[in-house]
Amino acid sequence: MSRKTETLARIGLFRSLPADKIELLDSQCSWSRVSRNQWILDYQETSTDVFFIVSGTVRVKIQSISGREVLLREINAGEFFGELAAIDNQPRSSGILAITDVTVARMPASVFRAAVHAYPDVCDQLLALLAGYVRTMSNRVNEYTTLDAKHRVYAELLRLSRPEPANPKHAVVSPPPVHADLAARVSIRRESVTRELKALERAGLIERRRGALVLTDTARLRQMIDDAFEVS
């Protein structure tokens, strides 16, 4: 592969590194293309390499004790995964599935750890990322143990949305979530997601547009979630 295209210069973690340092890291990675719907990592796999997504999108999944798949998040171009195993040498905490064709750089754990120790900005970004993971998981545990299905759907829609510049009350989820995927994110059945989305639509809290789902009153949705926490 041409290093002009397949380079870690596209990865935000290495934004502060000079070109020669990035080229050195490039040379220490193995590069590959992964086809859509192919697993890159299996849950509990014992490898410790770190993977950097140069193009495409992957999905992080775990399987619950009941056998139901739980979708944790998606990782896009410019991001990475596998850093936990590189840090603690433990089996993979989740499986990684390519949901588009993906170009990926695979970096040995020893190279990754050396870069973290050598470059303060890389270290600071990694620490901030790990802190974000802890906060996100804490919020999810709180939601799973406190909120009912419909309020978990509301919370996930807000997480997936982005503000609409033309209307500060609105937020947009684009592309609109597949019901099965949304169900996997909040650990409920697809039929429950369909029912709750229809109820939100009847209440005027969501609208469907071409290629998007619009949340028409984000403040009200947040208030409904807060009220549910208070009465639980």
C-alpha positions as CSV (number, residue, x, y, z in Angstrom):
1,M,0.0,0.0,0.0
2,S,1.1,3.5,-0.6
3,R,2.1,5.3,2.6
4,K,0.8,8.6,1.1
5,T,-2.7,7.2,1.6
6,E,-2.3,4.7,4.4
7,T,-0.7,6.8,7.1
8,L,-1.2,7.5,10.8
9,A,-1.2,11.2,9.9
10,R,-4.9,10.7,9.5
11,I,-5.3,9.6,13.2
12,G,-6.2,12.3,15.7
13,L,-4.1,10.6,18.4
14,F,-0.9,11.5,16.5
15,R,-1.9,15.1,15.6
16,S,1.0,16.7,17.3
17,L,3.7,14.4,15.9
18,P,6.1,15.6,13.2
19,A,6.1,13.9,9.8
20,D,9.3,11.9,10.4
21,K,7.9,10.4,13.7
22,I,4.6,9.4,12.0
23,E,6.6,7.8,9.1
24,L,8.5,5.8,11.7
25,L,5.3,4.6,13.3
26,D,3.8,3.9,9.8
27,S,6.7,1.6,9.2
28,Q,6.1,-0.3,12.4
29,C,2.4,-1.1,11.5
30,S,1.0,-3.8,9.3
31,W,-1.7,-2.4,6.9
32,S,-4.8,-4.3,5.6
33,R,-8.2,-3.8,4.1
34,V,-11.2,-5.5,5.8
35,S,-14.4,-6.1,4.0
36,R,-17.8,-5.1,5.2
37,N,-19.4,-7.5,7.7
38,Q,-16.1,-9.1,8.5
39,W,-15.0,-9.5,12.2
40,I,-11.7,-7.8,13.0
41,L,-11.5,-8.9,16.6
42,D,-13.4,-11.6,18.5
43,Y,-14.6,-11.1,22.1
44,Q,-12.1,-12.6,24.5
45,E,-9.4,-12.9,21.9
46,T,-5.9,-12.8,23.4
47,S,-4.0,-10.6,21.0
48,T,-2.8,-7.2,22.2
49,D,-2.2,-5.1,19.1
50,V,-3.9,-1.7,18.6
51,F,-5.9,-1.0,15.5
52,F,-6.2,2.4,13.8
53,I,-9.0,3.1,11.4
54,V,-7.8,5.1,8.4
55,S,-11.0,4.7,6.4
56,G,-14.4,3.2,7.1
57,T,-16.4,2.4,10.2
58,V,-16.4,-0.5,12.7
59,R,-18.9,-1.5,15.4
60,V,-18.1,-2.5,19.0
61,K,-20.2,-5.4,20.2
62,I,-20.4,-7.7,23.3
63,Q,-22.6,-10.7,23.9
64,S,-24.6,-10.7,27.1
65,I,-25.0,-13.8,29.3
66,S,-28.5,-14.3,27.8
67,G,-26.9,-14.5,24.4
68,R,-28.3,-11.1,23.2
69,E,-25.8,-8.9,21.4
70,V,-25.2,-5.5,22.9
71,L,-23.9,-2.7,20.6
72,L,-21.6,-0.4,22.6
73,R,-20.5,2.2,20.0
74,E,-19.2,2.8,16.5
75,I,-15.6,3.8,15.7
76,N,-15.0,5.9,12.6
77,A,-12.0,6.9,10.4
78,G,-9.4,8.7,12.5
79,E,-10.1,6.7,15.6
80,F,-8.7,3.5,17.1
81,F,-9.5,0.5,19.2
82,G,-7.7,-2.3,21.1
83,E,-5.8,0.0,23.5
84,L,-7.1,-1.7,26.7
85,A,-5.5,-5.0,25.8
86,A,-2.3,-3.3,24.9
87,I,-2.2,-1.7,28.3
88,D,-3.2,-4.6,30.6
89,N,-2.5,-7.7,28.4
90,Q,-5.9,-9.1,29.2
91,P,-8.3,-10.7,26.6
92,R,-10.4,-8.5,24.4
93,S,-13.4,-7.0,26.2
94,S,-15.5,-6.8,23.1
95,G,-15.7,-7.9,19.4
96,I,-15.1,-5.5,16.5
97,L,-17.1,-5.8,13.3
98,A,-16.5,-3.9,10.1
99,I,-19.8,-2.3,9.0
100,T,-18.2,-0.8,5.9
101,D,-15.1,-1.7,4.0
102,V,-12.2,-0.6,6.3
103,T,-8.6,0.3,5.9
104,V,-6.8,-0.4,9.2
105,A,-3.2,-0.2,10.6
106,R,-2.3,-2.8,13.2
107,M,0.3,-1.6,15.7
108,P,2.1,-3.9,18.2
109,A,1.4,-3.2,21.8
110,S,5.1,-2.5,22.5
111,V,5.2,0.2,19.8
112,F,1.9,1.8,21.1
113,R,3.1,1.9,24.7
114,A,6.4,3.4,23.6
115,A,4.6,6.2,21.7
116,V,2.4,6.9,24.7
117,H,5.5,7.2,27.0
118,A,7.5,9.2,24.4
119,Y,4.9,11.9,23.4
120,P,3.0,13.9,26.1
121,D,0.1,14.9,23.8
122,V,-0.5,11.3,22.8
123,C,-0.5,10.3,26.5
124,D,-2.9,13.2,27.5
125,Q,-5.3,12.2,24.7
126,L,-5.3,8.6,25.7
127,L,-6.0,9.5,29.4
128,A,-8.9,11.7,28.3
129,L,-10.3,9.0,26.1
130,L,-10.1,6.4,28.9
131,A,-11.7,8.8,31.3
132,G,-14.5,9.3,28.8
133,Y,-15.0,5.5,28.6
134,V,-15.5,5.3,32.4
135,R,-18.0,8.2,32.4
136,T,-19.9,6.7,29.5
137,M,-20.1,3.2,31.1
138,S,-21.1,4.7,34.4
139,N,-24.0,6.6,32.7
140,R,-25.1,3.4,30.9
141,V,-25.1,1.3,34.0
142,N,-27.1,4.0,35.7
143,E,-29.6,4.0,32.9
144,Y,-29.9,0.2,32.7
145,T,-30.5,-0.1,36.4
146,T,-32.8,2.9,36.7
147,L,-34.7,3.7,33.5
148,D,-37.4,1.7,31.7
149,A,-37.1,0.8,28.1
150,K,-38.7,3.9,26.6
151,H,-36.5,6.3,28.6
152,R,-33.4,4.3,27.6
153,V,-34.4,4.8,24.0
154,Y,-34.8,8.6,24.6
155,A,-31.3,8.8,26.1
156,E,-29.7,6.9,23.3
157,L,-31.4,9.0,20.6
158,L,-30.0,12.1,22.3
159,R,-26.5,10.5,22.4
160,L,-26.7,9.7,18.7
161,S,-27.9,13.1,17.7
162,R,-26.1,16.3,16.6
163,P,-27.5,19.8,17.0
164,E,-29.3,21.4,14.1
165,P,-27.7,24.8,13.5
166,A,-30.9,26.3,12.1
167,N,-33.0,25.4,15.1
168,P,-31.5,25.2,18.6
169,K,-34.4,23.1,19.9
170,H,-33.8,20.4,17.3
171,A,-31.2,17.7,16.9
172,V,-30.6,15.3,14.0
173,V,-29.8,11.6,14.0
174,S,-28.3,10.9,10.5
175,P,-28.5,8.3,9.1
176,P,-31.6,7.3,11.0
177,P,-31.0,4.4,13.4
178,V,-31.9,0.9,12.3
179,H,-34.4,-0.4,14.9
180,A,-32.4,-3.6,15.5
181,D,-29.2,-1.6,16.1
182,L,-31.0,0.8,18.5
183,A,-32.4,-2.1,20.4
184,A,-28.9,-3.6,20.7
185,R,-27.6,-0.3,22.0
186,V,-30.1,-0.2,24.9
187,S,-30.6,-4.0,25.4
188,I,-34.3,-4.3,24.5
189,R,-36.2,-6.0,21.8
190,R,-36.5,-4.4,18.3
191,E,-40.3,-4.4,18.6
192,S,-40.1,-2.2,21.7
193,V,-37.9,0.3,19.8
194,T,-40.5,0.4,17.0
195,R,-43.3,1.0,19.5
196,E,-41.5,3.8,21.3
197,L,-40.4,5.6,18.1
198,K,-44.0,5.5,16.9
199,A,-45.2,7.0,20.2
200,L,-42.6,9.8,20.0
201,E,-43.7,10.5,16.4
202,R,-47.4,10.7,17.5
203,A,-46.3,13.1,20.3
204,G,-44.5,15.3,17.8
205,L,-41.2,14.8,19.5
206,I,-39.5,13.2,16.4
207,E,-40.0,13.8,12.7
208,R,-38.7,11.7,9.8
209,R,-36.8,13.3,7.0
210,R,-35.0,11.9,4.0
211,G,-31.9,10.3,5.5
212,A,-32.5,11.6,9.0
213,L,-34.5,11.4,12.2
214,V,-35.1,14.8,13.8
215,L,-35.6,15.3,17.5
216,T,-37.9,18.3,17.7
217,D,-37.6,19.2,21.4
218,T,-34.4,18.0,22.9
219,A,-35.0,19.9,26.2
220,R,-38.3,18.1,26.7
221,L,-36.7,14.7,26.1
222,R,-34.0,15.5,28.6
223,Q,-36.6,16.6,31.1
224,M,-38.6,13.4,30.6
225,I,-35.4,11.4,31.3
226,D,-34.6,13.5,34.4
227,D,-38.2,13.0,35.7
228,A,-37.9,9.3,35.2
229,F,-34.6,9.2,37.3
230,E,-36.4,11.1,40.1
231,V,-39.3,8.8,40.4
232,S,-37.3,5.5,40.1
